[in-house]
Amino acid sequence: MLGLVLLFAQTSLALARAAPESFADLAEKVSPAVVNITTRTTIAGHTGASPMVPEGSPLEDFFRDFMNPPEGQEGPRPPRRSQALGSGFVISEDGFIVTNNHVIEKADEIEIEFFSGRTLDAEVVGTDPNTDIALLKVESDEPLPYVDFGDSETMRVGDWVMAMGNPLGQGFSVSAGIVSASGRALSGTYDDYIQTDAAINRGNSGGPLFNMDGDVVGVNTAILSPTGGSIGIGFAMSSSVVTNVVEQLKEYGETRRGWLGVRIQDVTPDMAEAMGLGDARGAAITDVPEGPAAEAGLKSGDVILSFDGVDVDDTRGLVRQVGETAVGKTVDVTVFRDGETRRIDVTLGRRETAEGAVPAAATPEEAAPQEQELLGMTLVPLNDEFRKQLELGGNTEGLVVKDIDEVGEAYEKGLRAGDVITEAGQRKVTSVENLEERIEEAREAGRKSLLLLVRRQGEPRFVALSVLEE
């Protein structure tokens, strides 16, 4: 009996891992909703200087002929037409189409080709460069075949997926693979990419990535490649991000993201220890410019532990959650401050119209700068001369790192000469004596580290330095 049970278990596992017998039925089902996109753009004639080409180079004649007008023609070369190809997919029978923003950006004309060979002109409804998503619209006398979005959050690493599009201008093409990874970030604030080994090449941009039910779980956007061709590392923006963007573009023609109004950074283990926070989680507030957070009473040094009832693990998750929250909504924010948690209600503003006003600080007290070495740094209080050299506002207070020990902990953790320490132990410092007091307070409280708020070219970040006596 035991042998039969083991055999059955192995057979079930083999079935679970088996590849689909064919993708043909799925491809036939979704192909009518996938489109090729051709854009045409007018490029102005060249009027600037020619590129620098070494004398005697084989390219010298080419660039001279290309950059200069033909003999007998005065002035710059006339404008020329450029054509580009991409992919997309229809999401409603009345003609809304999703693609990448970079596919249609700056296009004068956009032509949609359907699987049947039919072509229609498209207009741009709205774009979102932050997620590289664009929404188009075509007018049709008859209902168009379309596909639905699926839930990318349910996709697991190893699940089968199928990509469709117009790679290298070769027309409708299908490739299949698996989800190689999820939650990838490339460079954008709201990135949440599915990584796949399904072949994606130039021209696939804007096309759909399907699950095995024929639902769109991603929009093919980018590849990682040293050659420009597919090497099995492709990225599709997850449908959980795209659906929210598309809904806003459809309703408003633009995105309307929630805005909290704070600068934040991840909490490291030594920062958590310096703050008395049990676990290294949440988002530490480094600055609170004028905006919703400041009006609600959030402060620099607070650690956001939850937002609108959802635990905050890191800054990336918080930024995305805030951006997906409705403008004007009042949310509950739980922060860690002075050793205890507090709940604060914040009414969100709109990120797209937010003004980055810097809050006024107290007028600095002028005093003769006195250098002193602490924590592996040579420190001196800010004065007008330093403010001018470092291009700081007249109200900025703190200690300038004049020099730093390059084998010390401060240098190892990224501090450099020219940085300005504005807070220590989550309180302002305007003199070396202030910093010495914070160090002693941290030692008396049994802390191993002291949390510093450091600004470089106006950008703040927290750094925890050891205060243990040698």
C-alpha positions in Angstrom: 0.0 0.0 0.0 2.8 2.4 0.9 4.3 1.8 -2.6 1.1 2.8 -4.2 0.8 6.0 -2.2 4.3 7.1 -3.1 3.7 6.3 -6.8 0.5 8.4 -6.8 2.3 11.3 -5.1 5.1 11.3 -7.7 2.6 11.1 -10.5 0.7 14.1 -9.2 3.9 16.1 -8.9 4.9 15.2 -12.4 1.5 16.4 -13.7 1.7 19.6 -11.8 5.1 20.4 -13.4 4.2 19.3 -16.9 4.3 21.9 -19.6 1.0 22.6 -21.5 0.5 20.3 -24.4 0.1 23.2 -26.7 -0.5 27.0 -26.5 -2.4 26.9 -29.8 -5.9 27.2 -28.3 -4.9 30.1 -26.0 -3.1 31.9 -28.9 -6.2 31.5 -31.1 -8.5 32.8 -28.3 -6.6 36.0 -27.6 -5.0 36.9 -30.9 -7.9 39.0 -32.2 -7.5 41.4 -29.3 -3.7 41.9 -29.8 -2.6 44.8 -32.1 0.4 46.0 -33.9 1.1 49.8 -33.5 2.8 51.9 -36.1 3.7 55.5 -35.2 4.9 58.3 -37.4 6.8 61.4 -36.2 8.1 64.5 -37.9 11.7 65.2 -36.9 12.9 68.8 -37.4 15.8 69.4 -39.7 19.3 69.7 -38.2 20.5 73.2 -37.4 23.2 72.6 -34.8 26.9 71.7 -35.1 28.0 68.5 -36.7 29.3 65.7 -34.4 33.0 65.4 -33.8 34.4 62.8 -36.2 38.2 62.1 -36.3 39.9 63.4 -39.4 40.3 60.6 -41.9 37.6 58.5 -40.4 35.5 56.4 -42.8 32.5 58.1 -41.3 33.8 61.6 -42.1 32.2 61.8 -45.6 28.9 60.2 -44.3 28.4 62.8 -41.5 29.4 65.7 -43.8 26.8 64.6 -46.4 24.1 63.8 -43.8 24.5 66.8 -41.6 25.0 69.5 -44.3 22.4 70.6 -46.8 22.7 69.5 -50.5 24.6 71.8 -52.8 22.5 74.7 -53.8 20.3 74.4 -50.8 20.6 77.1 -48.1 19.7 76.6 -44.4 19.0 73.5 -42.4 17.9 70.2 -43.9 14.1 69.9 -44.3 12.1 68.0 -41.6 11.9 64.2 -42.2 9.5 61.5 -41.2 10.3 58.7 -38.7 8.4 55.5 -38.2 8.4 53.2 -35.2 6.7 49.9 -34.3 5.2 48.5 -31.2 2.4 46.4 -29.7 -0.8 46.8 -27.7 -4.0 45.1 -26.8 -7.7 46.0 -26.8 -9.4 46.1 -23.3 -13.0 47.0 -24.3 -15.3 46.4 -27.2 -15.7 50.2 -27.7 -12.0 50.5 -28.7 -9.8 51.4 -25.7 -6.2 50.1 -26.3 -3.3 49.8 -23.8 0.3 50.1 -24.8 3.6 51.6 -23.5 4.1 55.3 -23.3 7.4 55.1 -25.1 5.8 53.4 -28.1 3.6 56.4 -28.9 5.5 59.3 -27.3 5.8 62.4 -29.5 3.9 60.6 -32.4 2.0 62.6 -34.9 0.1 59.7 -36.2 -0.8 56.3 -34.6 -2.1 53.4 -36.7 -3.5 50.3 -35.2 -3.4 47.0 -37.2 -5.6 44.2 -36.0 -5.0 40.5 -36.4 -7.6 40.4 -39.2 -5.5 42.9 -41.2 -7.9 45.8 -40.6 -6.3 49.2 -39.7 -7.7 52.1 -37.7 -6.2 55.4 -36.6 -5.9 56.0 -32.9 -6.0 59.0 -30.6 -4.2 59.3 -27.3 -6.5 59.3 -24.3 -3.8 59.8 -21.7 -0.2 58.7 -20.7 1.7 58.0 -17.6 5.5 58.2 -18.0 6.0 57.0 -14.4 4.8 53.5 -15.3 5.3 53.8 -19.1 1.6 53.2 -19.8 -0.5 54.8 -22.4 -4.2 54.5 -23.2 -5.4 54.9 -26.8 -8.8 55.0 -28.4 -10.0 53.9 -31.9 -13.5 54.3 -33.3 -15.1 51.3 -34.8 -18.6 50.6 -36.3 -18.7 47.2 -34.8 -17.7 45.8 -31.4 -14.0 44.9 -31.1 -12.6 41.7 -29.6 -10.9 42.4 -26.3 -9.1 40.8 -23.4 -9.5 41.2 -19.6 -7.0 42.0 -17.0 -6.0 39.2 -14.6 -4.6 39.4 -11.1 -0.9 39.6 -11.2 -0.7 39.2 -7.4 -1.7 35.6 -7.8 1.1 34.7 -10.2 3.8 32.6 -8.7 7.4 32.1 -9.8 7.4 29.2 -12.2 3.9 29.8 -13.6 3.5 29.6 -17.3 2.9 32.8 -19.3 2.6 33.7 -23.0 3.7 37.0 -24.6 2.3 38.4 -27.8 3.3 41.3 -30.0 5.2 42.6 -33.0 8.8 41.8 -32.4 11.3 43.5 -34.7 8.4 44.4 -37.0 7.7 40.7 -37.9 4.0 41.0 -37.2 1.9 38.9 -34.8 4.1 36.6 -32.9 3.8 34.4 -29.8 6.4 33.3 -27.3 6.0 31.3 -24.1 7.9 30.9 -20.8 7.5 31.1 -17.1 7.4 33.8 -14.4 11.1 34.1 -13.5 10.6 36.5 -10.7 8.0 39.1 -9.4 8.1 42.4 -7.7 11.1 43.6 -9.8 12.0 47.3 -9.7 14.0 48.9 -12.5 14.2 52.6 -12.1 10.7 54.0 -11.6 9.0 55.0 -8.3 6.0 52.8 -9.0 7.8 49.8 -10.6 6.3 46.4 -10.0 7.6 44.2 -12.9 7.0 40.5 -13.6 10.3 39.0 -14.9 9.8 36.3 -17.6 11.9 34.2 -19.9 9.3 34.4 -22.6 11.1 35.9 -25.6 10.6 39.7 -25.7 12.3 41.8 -28.3 12.1 45.3 -29.7 8.6 45.8 -31.1 7.1 43.7 -28.3 6.8 46.8 -26.1 3.2 47.5 -25.1 2.1 43.9 -25.8 0.3 41.7 -23.3 1.7 39.0 -21.1 -1.1 36.4 -20.6 -1.7 33.8 -17.9 -3.0 30.4 -19.0 -6.6 31.6 -18.6 -6.0 34.2 -21.3 -6.1 37.2 -18.9 -3.5 39.9 -19.1 -1.2 39.9 -16.1 1.4 42.3 -17.4 2.4 44.7 -20.2 5.7 43.8 -21.9 7.9 46.8 -21.4 11.7 46.2 -21.2 14.4 43.6 -21.6 17.8 43.2 -20.0 20.4 42.5 -22.7 23.9 43.3 -23.7 23.1 42.9 -27.4 19.6 44.4 -27.7 18.1 41.0 -28.4 16.2 38.7 -26.0 18.5 36.6 -23.7 15.5 35.5 -21.6 15.3 38.4 -19.2 12.2 40.4 -20.0 10.0 42.6 -17.8 6.3 43.2 -17.9 4.6 45.9 -15.8 2.2 44.0 -13.5 -1.5 44.3 -14.1 -2.0 45.3 -10.5 -0.3 48.6 -11.4 -1.6 48.9 -14.9 -5.3 48.6 -14.1 -5.2 51.5 -11.6 -3.4 53.7 -14.1 -5.8 52.8 -17.0 -8.8 53.5 -14.9 -7.5 57.0 -14.1 -6.5 57.7 -17.7 -9.9 56.6 -18.9 -11.7 58.8 -16.3 -9.5 61.9 -16.2 -7.1 61.6 -19.1 -4.2 61.8 -16.6 -3.1 60.2 -13.3 -4.2 61.4 -9.9 -2.0 59.8 -7.3 -2.2 60.3 -3.6 0.5 62.4 -1.9 1.6 62.2 1.7 4.2 64.9 1.6 7.3 63.3 3.2 10.8 62.2 2.3 11.5 58.7 3.6 14.2 56.0 3.7 14.3 52.4 4.7 15.0 51.5 8.4 18.3 49.6 8.8 19.0 47.4 11.8 21.4 49.9 13.4 18.8 52.7 12.9 16.2 50.6 14.5 18.5 50.0 17.5 19.3 53.7 17.8 15.6 54.5 17.8 14.6 51.8 20.2 12.5 50.1 17.5 12.3 46.4 17.9 12.4 45.4 14.2 14.1 47.0 11.2 10.9 47.7 9.3 8.8 50.7 8.2 9.7 54.0 6.5 11.7 56.6 8.4 10.7 60.2 7.7 13.8 62.3 6.9 12.0 65.5 6.0 8.4 67.0 6.2 8.0 69.8 3.7 4.8 71.9 3.6 2.0 69.5 2.7 -0.5 67.0 4.1 1.9 65.3 6.5 3.1 68.5 8.0 -0.5 69.7 8.4 -1.4 66.5 10.2 1.6 66.7 12.6 4.0 64.1 11.2 7.6 64.9 12.0 11.1 64.2 10.8 12.3 61.1 12.7 8.9 59.4 12.8 8.9 55.9 11.5 5.7 55.0 9.5 4.7 51.5 10.6 1.3 51.3 8.9 -0.7 53.2 6.3 -4.4 53.0 5.9 -4.5 49.8 7.9 -1.7 48.1 5.9 1.7 47.3 7.5 4.6 49.1 6.0 7.7 46.9 5.4 9.8 49.4 3.4 9.7 52.7 1.5 9.0 51.1 -1.9 5.8 49.5 -0.7 4.7 52.7 1.1 5.3 54.9 -2.0 3.3 52.6 -4.2 0.4 52.3 -1.7 0.2 56.1 -1.2 0.2 56.6 -4.9 -2.7 54.2 -5.4 -4.8 55.8 -2.7 -7.5 58.3 -3.7 -6.6 62.0 -3.6 -8.5 63.7 -0.7 -9.0 60.5 1.3 -8.3 60.7 5.0 -6.1 57.7 6.1 -4.9 56.4 9.4 -1.1 56.5 9.7 0.6 54.7 12.6 4.1 56.0 13.5 6.8 55.2 16.0 7.9 58.3 17.9 9.9 58.7 21.1 9.6 55.1 22.0 5.9 54.6 21.4 3.4 54.3 18.6 0.9 57.0 17.7 -2.0 57.1 15.2 -2.4 60.2 13.1 -5.1 61.0 10.5 -3.7 62.5 7.3 -5.8 63.8 4.3 -3.8 63.1 1.2 -3.1 65.7 -1.5 -2.4 65.1 -5.1 1.2 64.2 -6.1 1.0 65.7 -9.6 0.2 69.1 -8.3 2.3 69.0 -5.1 4.6 71.9 -4.5 7.9 71.0 -2.9 8.0 73.9 -0.5 10.7 73.7 2.2 9.5 74.6 5.7 11.1 77.6 7.3 13.5 76.9 10.1 14.6 79.1 13.0 17.2 81.8 12.2 20.6 80.4 12.8 22.6 81.8 15.7 25.9 83.2 14.3 28.9 82.2 16.3 32.6 81.8 15.6 33.0 78.3 14.2 34.8 75.9 16.5 36.2 72.7 15.0 36.1 69.5 17.0 36.6 65.8 16.2 33.7 63.4 17.0 32.7 60.0 15.7 35.6 60.1 13.2 34.6 63.5 11.7 35.9 67.0 12.0 32.8 69.1 12.6 32.2 72.8 12.6 28.9 74.7 13.1 27.3 76.2 10.0 27.8 79.9 9.4 27.1 82.2 6.4 30.4 81.4 4.7 29.7 77.6 4.8 26.0 78.2 3.6 27.3 80.1 0.6 30.0 77.5 -0.2 27.5 74.6 0.1 24.6 76.6 -1.6 22.4 76.1 1.5 19.4 78.2 2.4 19.9 81.0 4.9 17.8 79.2 7.5 19.7 75.9 7.5 21.2 74.9 10.8 23.6 72.1 11.7 27.2 70.9 11.7 29.3 70.7 8.6 31.5 67.7 8.1 34.8 69.5 7.3 36.9 66.4 7.2 36.4 62.7 7.8 38.6 59.7 8.7 38.5 57.5 5.6 39.0 54.3 7.6 36.3 55.2 10.2 32.7 54.0 10.5 31.2 57.4 9.4 33.1 57.2 6.0 32.1 53.5 5.6 28.5 54.4 6.0 28.6 57.1 3.3 29.3 60.4 5.1 31.6 62.7 3.3 33.2 66.1 3.7 30.6 68.8 2.9 27.7 66.8 4.5 25.6 68.7 7.0 24.3 67.0 10.2 21.1 68.7 11.2 19.8 66.3 13.8 21.1 63.8 16.3 18.9 61.5 18.4 16.0 63.0 16.4 16.6 66.5 17.8 18.2 69.5 16.2 21.9 70.2 16.6 23.4 73.6 16.1 26.7 73.2 17.9 29.3 70.5 18.6 28.2 70.7 22.3 24.7 69.6 21.2 26.1 66.6 19.5 28.2 65.7 22.5 25.1 65.9 24.7 23.2 63.5 22.4 26.1 61.0 22.4 26.1 61.0 26.2 22.3 60.7 26.4 22.5 57.7 24.0 25.2 56.0 26.1 23.2 56.6 29.4 20.1 55.1 27.8 22.1 52.0 26.9 22.0 52.6 23.1 24.7 51.3 20.9 24.1 53.8 18.2 23.1 57.4 17.6 20.8 58.4 14.8 22.0 61.3 12.7 20.0 63.2 10.0 22.4 64.1 7.3 21.8 66.4 4.3 23.8 66.4 1.1 22.8 68.9 -1.6 19.5 69.4 0.2 18.6 65.6 0.2 18.2 64.2 3.7 18.9 60.7 5.0 19.4 59.0 8.3 22.7 57.3 9.4 23.2 55.5 12.6 26.8 55.6 14.1 28.1 53.6 17.0 28.6 55.5 20.3 30.2 52.7 22.2 33.3 53.8 24.1 36.5 52.0 23.1 
